[in-house]
């Protein structure tokens, strides 16, 4: 959003709300961006939000501000008509999330005058690994992917691995649309003050990401259980996700003197400080479309131990220490070697001359083709 707003081409944002679609112009986008960035407070709920009983207070305020900032809005059936009235013919529609990829939205955008529809696909994990999903998610995602194949002019992939997996799925239904790989940019936060709860005087490791089944936190907890009293510290940074009650219960039972600490809600500066002071980032994920935490860690010069995933190798090559996701002995040995050996902070990146992908490179690819 910030990058596109700097372009000379007029920018609009289409958002689906509880009551239909909201269209923002540049001024409206700036107003909502200020609220998302914390520069402005969200306003109070309007009448429509007060009538929406199932929304949380935060959702009511956000949707109310969207309507107040709107250039135009419509009920779902009026999307094509609204876009045709408000936007120049032949406009480009860019969808960079996995939301609003339904027939009604994509059909309405096309009928409203879109000359080109470009969609970003981040992964096909719901289809490749349905065992890690909420009930109904794989089926819903399959329908979205079918609509993208049928209606998009261009698909943007965050990695070549995502492209290979997505196009393999799409070929079951017909030829995939044109595609391009554009790696996501990395913006590094300046290290701030480490959060309380981590003994930075002893060796420790960081696990970063939502606590959900495919991220492999259960494996790390098993390893730490087996290391006993001499285990290094482990800072688990990330919000609790879904379908992971057994791991949540283990975290809730951690004793006060445990070397494992669950640290949700940290800001980027705190996370950067933890990474820089650690012996390494541990990334036992079982599936990734991109894998941002290892890229950020290596860019900060922090050693990485990662599952051997194609998307991680695509960006980082041989910089991380790769281990099999299910091999606890390999994980144990890799952790022990980093914990007991000399500190190697910054060696991984500096020795390899690693330069992380930039947003400038990403948008040069995306905007040239979309």
C-alpha positions as CSV (number, residue, x, y, z in Angstrom):
1,X,0.0,0.0,0.0
2,X,2.8,2.4,0.9
3,X,4.7,1.6,-2.2
4,X,1.7,1.9,-4.6
5,X,0.6,5.2,-3.0
6,X,3.9,6.8,-4.1
7,X,3.2,6.0,-7.8
8,X,1.8,8.6,-10.1
9,X,-0.9,6.2,-11.3
10,X,-4.2,6.8,-9.4
11,X,-4.7,4.3,-6.6
12,X,-7.9,2.9,-5.2
13,X,-8.6,0.2,-2.7
14,X,-11.6,-2.2,-2.8
15,X,-12.6,-3.7,0.6
16,X,-15.4,-6.1,1.4
17,X,-17.2,-5.3,4.6
18,X,-20.1,-6.9,6.4
19,X,-22.6,-4.8,4.4
20,X,-21.0,-5.0,1.0
21,X,-18.0,-3.3,-0.8
22,X,-16.2,-0.1,0.1
23,X,-14.1,1.8,-2.4
24,X,-11.4,4.1,-1.1
25,X,-9.5,6.7,-3.2
26,X,-6.0,8.0,-2.4
27,X,-7.3,10.2,0.4
28,X,-9.3,7.4,2.0
29,X,-6.4,5.0,1.7
30,X,-4.2,7.5,3.5
31,X,-6.7,7.9,6.3
32,X,-7.0,4.2,6.9
33,X,-3.3,3.7,6.6
34,X,-2.8,6.3,9.4
35,X,-5.1,4.2,11.6
36,X,-3.4,0.9,10.7
37,X,0.0,2.5,11.5
38,X,-1.2,3.9,14.8
39,X,-0.9,7.5,13.8
40,X,-4.6,8.1,14.2
41,X,-7.2,6.4,16.5
42,X,-10.1,4.5,15.1
43,X,-13.4,6.3,15.5
44,X,-16.6,5.2,17.1
45,X,-19.1,2.7,15.6
46,X,-21.7,4.1,13.3
47,X,-25.3,2.8,13.1
48,X,-24.6,0.0,10.7
49,X,-21.8,-1.3,12.9
50,X,-24.0,-1.1,16.0
51,X,-26.6,-3.3,14.1
52,X,-23.9,-6.0,13.3
53,X,-24.2,-8.1,16.5
54,X,-21.5,-10.6,15.6
55,X,-18.7,-8.1,15.1
56,X,-16.2,-7.4,17.8
57,X,-15.9,-3.8,19.1
58,X,-12.7,-3.3,17.1
59,X,-14.3,-4.6,13.9
60,X,-17.2,-2.2,14.4
61,X,-14.9,0.8,14.7
62,X,-12.8,-0.3,11.7
63,X,-15.8,-0.8,9.4
64,X,-17.3,2.5,10.5
65,X,-14.1,4.3,9.6
66,X,-14.0,2.6,6.2
67,X,-17.5,3.8,5.4
68,X,-16.6,7.3,6.6
69,X,-13.5,7.3,4.4
70,X,-15.2,5.8,1.4
71,X,-15.4,7.3,-2.0
72,X,-18.3,5.0,-2.8
73,X,-19.8,1.9,-1.4
74,X,-22.4,-0.7,-2.5
75,X,-24.2,-3.9,-1.7
76,X,-22.6,-7.0,-3.1
77,X,-24.8,-7.1,-6.2
78,X,-23.8,-3.6,-7.2
79,X,-20.1,-4.1,-7.4
80,X,-19.7,-3.9,-11.2
81,X,-21.9,-0.9,-11.4
82,X,-20.0,1.0,-8.7
83,X,-16.6,0.3,-10.3
84,X,-17.8,1.2,-13.7
85,X,-19.0,4.6,-12.4
86,X,-16.0,5.4,-10.2
87,X,-12.9,4.0,-12.0
88,X,-11.5,4.5,-15.5
89,X,-12.1,1.7,-18.0
90,X,-9.3,-0.8,-18.3
91,X,-8.1,-0.4,-14.7
92,X,-5.8,-3.1,-13.2
93,X,-7.0,-5.1,-10.2
94,X,-4.3,-6.4,-7.8
95,X,-5.2,-8.9,-5.0
96,X,-2.3,-9.7,-2.8
97,X,-4.1,-11.8,-0.1
98,X,-6.1,-15.0,-0.1
99,X,-9.4,-13.1,0.5
100,X,-12.1,-12.1,-1.9
101,X,-11.1,-14.7,-4.4
102,X,-14.7,-15.7,-5.0
103,X,-16.7,-15.7,-8.2
104,X,-18.9,-12.8,-7.2
105,X,-15.9,-10.5,-6.5
106,X,-13.8,-11.4,-9.4
107,X,-16.7,-11.4,-11.8
108,X,-17.9,-8.0,-10.5
109,X,-14.4,-6.6,-10.9
110,X,-14.2,-7.8,-14.5
111,X,-17.6,-6.5,-15.4
112,X,-16.8,-3.3,-13.7
113,X,-14.1,-2.6,-16.3
114,X,-10.9,-4.3,-15.2
115,X,-8.5,-4.7,-18.0
116,X,-6.2,-7.0,-16.1
117,X,-6.7,-9.1,-12.9
118,X,-3.5,-10.1,-11.0
119,X,-3.6,-12.3,-7.9
120,X,-0.8,-13.2,-5.5
121,X,-0.7,-16.8,-4.3
122,X,1.3,-17.3,-1.1
123,X,1.1,-21.1,-0.8
124,X,-1.2,-24.1,-1.4
125,X,-0.6,-25.6,2.1
126,X,-4.4,-26.1,2.7
127,X,-4.4,-28.6,-0.2
128,X,-0.9,-30.1,0.3
129,X,-1.3,-30.4,4.1
130,X,-5.0,-30.6,4.9
131,X,-4.2,-32.2,8.3
132,X,-2.9,-28.9,9.6
133,X,-6.1,-26.9,8.7
134,X,-9.3,-26.0,10.3
135,X,-12.3,-28.1,9.2
136,X,-13.6,-26.8,5.8
137,X,-10.5,-24.8,5.0
138,X,-9.1,-27.1,2.3
139,X,-12.4,-27.2,0.5
140,X,-12.9,-23.5,0.6
141,X,-9.3,-22.9,-0.6
142,X,-9.8,-25.3,-3.5
143,X,-12.8,-23.2,-4.7
144,X,-10.7,-20.0,-4.5
145,X,-7.9,-21.5,-6.5
146,X,-10.3,-22.7,-9.1
147,X,-11.7,-19.2,-9.4
148,X,-8.2,-17.7,-9.7
149,X,-7.3,-20.1,-12.5
150,X,-10.5,-19.3,-14.4
151,X,-10.6,-15.5,-14.0
152,X,-7.0,-14.1,-13.3
153,X,-4.8,-12.8,-16.1
154,X,-1.6,-13.1,-14.0
155,X,-0.6,-15.0,-10.9
156,X,2.2,-13.6,-8.7
157,X,4.0,-16.2,-6.7
158,X,6.2,-15.5,-3.6
159,X,8.6,-18.4,-4.5
160,X,9.3,-20.7,-7.4
161,X,8.3,-23.6,-5.1
162,X,4.8,-22.0,-4.6
163,X,4.5,-21.6,-8.4
164,X,5.4,-25.3,-9.0
165,X,2.9,-26.5,-6.4
166,X,0.1,-24.2,-7.5
167,X,0.4,-24.8,-11.2
168,X,0.4,-28.6,-10.5
169,X,-2.9,-28.2,-8.7
170,X,-4.4,-25.9,-11.4
171,X,-3.5,-28.3,-14.2
172,X,-6.2,-30.7,-12.8
173,X,-8.7,-28.1,-14.0
174,X,-7.1,-26.7,-17.1
175,X,-4.1,-24.5,-18.1
176,X,-2.9,-22.1,-15.4
177,X,-2.8,-18.4,-16.2
178,X,0.5,-16.6,-16.9
179,X,2.7,-16.5,-13.7
180,X,5.7,-14.7,-12.3
181,X,7.8,-15.2,-9.2
182,X,8.4,-12.1,-7.1
183,X,10.1,-12.7,-3.8
184,X,8.7,-10.7,-0.9
185,X,10.8,-7.9,0.4
186,X,12.4,-7.9,3.8
187,X,12.5,-4.8,6.0
188,X,14.7,-5.2,9.1
189,X,13.7,-3.5,12.3
190,X,16.4,-1.9,14.4
191,X,17.0,-4.0,17.5
192,X,15.4,-2.5,20.6
193,X,15.4,-3.7,24.2
194,X,15.0,-7.4,24.7
195,X,11.7,-8.3,26.5
196,X,11.7,-9.4,30.1
197,X,11.5,-13.2,30.7
198,X,14.6,-14.2,28.8
199,X,18.0,-14.7,30.5
200,X,20.2,-13.1,27.9
201,X,23.3,-14.1,29.9
202,X,22.9,-17.8,29.0
203,X,22.8,-19.3,25.5
204,X,19.3,-19.2,24.1
205,X,17.4,-19.8,20.8
206,X,14.4,-18.2,19.2
207,X,11.4,-19.8,17.5
208,X,9.4,-17.3,15.5
209,X,5.9,-17.7,14.0
210,X,2.3,-18.5,14.8
211,X,2.0,-21.5,17.2
212,X,0.1,-23.8,14.9
213,X,0.6,-27.5,14.1
214,X,2.7,-27.2,10.9
215,X,5.3,-24.9,12.6
216,X,6.8,-27.7,14.6
217,X,6.7,-26.3,18.1
218,X,5.9,-29.8,19.4
219,X,9.2,-31.1,18.1
220,X,11.1,-28.3,19.9
221,X,9.3,-29.0,23.2
222,X,10.2,-32.6,22.9
223,X,13.9,-31.8,22.3
224,X,13.9,-29.4,25.3
225,X,12.3,-32.0,27.5
226,X,15.1,-34.4,26.6
227,X,17.9,-31.9,27.4
228,X,17.1,-31.6,31.0
229,X,18.4,-29.0,33.4
230,X,21.3,-28.0,31.2
231,X,19.1,-27.0,28.3
232,X,19.7,-23.6,26.8
233,X,16.9,-21.0,26.7
234,X,14.2,-21.1,24.1
235,X,12.1,-18.0,23.4
236,X,8.9,-19.0,21.5
237,X,7.6,-15.8,19.8
238,X,4.3,-15.7,18.2
239,X,0.5,-15.8,18.7
240,X,-1.4,-19.0,19.4
241,X,-3.1,-20.3,16.3
242,X,-5.5,-23.2,15.9
243,X,-5.8,-27.0,16.1
244,X,-2.9,-27.1,18.6
245,X,-4.4,-27.8,22.0
246,X,-1.7,-30.3,23.0
247,X,1.1,-27.8,22.5
248,X,-0.9,-25.0,24.2
249,X,-1.4,-27.3,27.2
250,X,2.3,-28.0,27.4
251,X,3.1,-24.3,27.3
252,X,0.6,-23.6,30.0
253,X,2.2,-26.3,32.2
254,X,5.7,-24.8,31.9
255,X,7.2,-24.3,35.4
256,X,8.4,-20.9,36.4
257,X,12.1,-22.0,36.2
258,X,11.7,-23.5,32.7
259,X,14.2,-22.5,30.1
260,X,11.3,-22.3,27.6
261,X,9.5,-19.0,27.5
262,X,6.4,-18.2,25.5
263,X,6.5,-14.5,24.4
264,X,3.5,-13.4,22.4
265,X,2.8,-9.8,21.3
266,X,6.4,-8.6,20.9
267,X,7.1,-5.7,18.6
268,X,9.6,-5.9,15.7
269,X,12.4,-4.2,17.7
270,X,12.1,-6.6,20.6
271,X,12.1,-9.6,18.2
272,X,15.2,-8.2,16.4
273,X,16.9,-7.7,19.8
274,X,16.2,-11.3,20.7
275,X,17.4,-12.7,17.4
276,X,20.7,-10.7,17.5
277,X,21.5,-11.9,21.0
278,X,20.6,-15.5,20.4
279,X,22.6,-18.5,19.3
280,X,20.3,-19.0,16.4
281,X,16.8,-19.1,15.0
282,X,15.1,-22.6,15.0
283,X,12.7,-23.1,12.2
284,X,11.2,-26.6,12.3
285,X,8.3,-25.8,10.0
286,X,6.7,-28.7,8.1
287,X,5.6,-26.6,5.1
288,X,6.1,-23.0,3.9
289,X,5.3,-21.0,0.8
290,X,8.1,-18.5,1.6
291,X,9.5,-18.7,5.1
292,X,10.1,-15.1,6.2
293,X,11.7,-15.7,9.7
294,X,14.8,-17.5,8.4
295,X,15.4,-14.8,5.8
296,X,15.1,-12.1,8.5
297,X,17.4,-13.9,10.8
298,X,20.1,-14.5,8.2
299,X,19.8,-10.8,7.2
300,X,20.6,-9.9,10.8
301,X,23.6,-12.3,10.8
302,X,21.9,-14.9,13.0
303,X,22.6,-18.6,12.5
304,X,19.6,-20.6,11.3
305,X,18.7,-24.2,11.8
306,X,15.8,-25.1,9.5
307,X,13.8,-27.9,8.1
308,X,15.1,-28.6,4.6
309,X,12.3,-26.9,2.7
310,X,12.5,-26.0,-1.0
311,X,11.3,-22.4,-0.4
312,X,13.9,-21.8,2.3
313,X,16.7,-23.1,0.1
314,X,15.5,-21.0,-2.8
315,X,16.3,-17.8,-1.0
316,X,19.0,-18.8,1.5
317,X,20.9,-21.5,-0.4
318,X,23.3,-23.4,1.9
319,X,23.5,-20.7,4.6
320,X,21.3,-22.4,7.2
321,X,21.9,-25.7,8.8
322,X,19.3,-28.0,7.3
323,X,17.8,-31.0,9.2
324,X,15.0,-33.4,8.6
325,X,11.8,-32.2,10.2
326,X,11.1,-35.5,11.9
327,X,14.7,-36.3,13.0
328,X,14.9,-35.2,16.7
329,X,18.5,-36.4,17.0
330,X,19.7,-34.1,14.2
331,X,17.8,-31.2,15.8
332,X,19.3,-32.0,19.2
333,X,22.8,-32.2,17.8
334,X,22.4,-28.9,15.8
335,X,21.1,-27.1,18.9
336,X,23.8,-28.5,21.1
337,X,26.6,-27.5,18.7
338,X,25.4,-23.9,18.5
339,X,24.7,-23.7,22.3
340,X,28.1,-25.1,23.4
341,X,30.3,-23.8,20.6
342,X,31.7,-20.2,20.2
343,X,29.2,-17.5,19.4
344,X,28.7,-17.2,15.6
345,X,26.4,-14.2,15.6
346,X,26.5,-12.5,12.2
347,X,28.8,-15.0,10.6
348,X,26.1,-16.8,8.6
349,X,25.2,-13.6,6.7
350,X,28.5,-11.8,6.6
351,X,30.5,-14.8,5.4
352,X,28.0,-15.5,2.6
353,X,27.5,-11.9,1.6
354,X,23.7,-12.4,1.8
355,X,21.5,-9.5,0.6
356,X,17.8,-10.1,1.4
357,X,15.1,-9.5,-1.3
358,X,13.9,-5.9,-1.4
359,X,10.4,-4.5,-1.9
360,X,11.8,-2.4,-4.7
361,X,12.8,-5.6,-6.6
362,X,9.4,-7.1,-5.8
363,X,7.4,-4.2,-7.2
364,X,9.6,-3.8,-10.2
365,X,8.6,-7.3,-11.2
366,X,4.9,-7.1,-10.2
367,X,4.1,-3.7,-11.6
368,X,5.9,-4.3,-14.9
369,X,3.7,-7.3,-15.6
370,X,0.4,-6.4,-13.9
